[in-house]
Amino acid sequence: MASDPSSEFVQNGNKGLPVDKRVIDDYRSAVDSIDSVIAYDWGVYNIVSEEISSHYSAGKTTDEIASSLQSRIDLYVDENYR
């Protein structure tokens, strides 16, 4: 870390501590090397969760759940990704 305390900075009212240039360079290098992002679709998760719950709460069969999942996820994908 830098040893000059006068190099502190303030951003959004928060005091920060100085950071060594090597740390910043390593961080930027790591960020620049990212080539993909993993995203989680909570809409699909919620649909699956609701359908699984219906097996226990309403006694739906696995075939009924599979059919309902197919319909609901098809509709979800049509509305959100096409």
Secondary structure, 3 states (H helix, E strand, C coil): CCCCHHHCEEECCEEECCCCHHHHHHHHHHHHCCCCCCCCCHHHHHHHHHHHHHHHHHCCCHHHHHHHHHHHHHHHHHHHHC
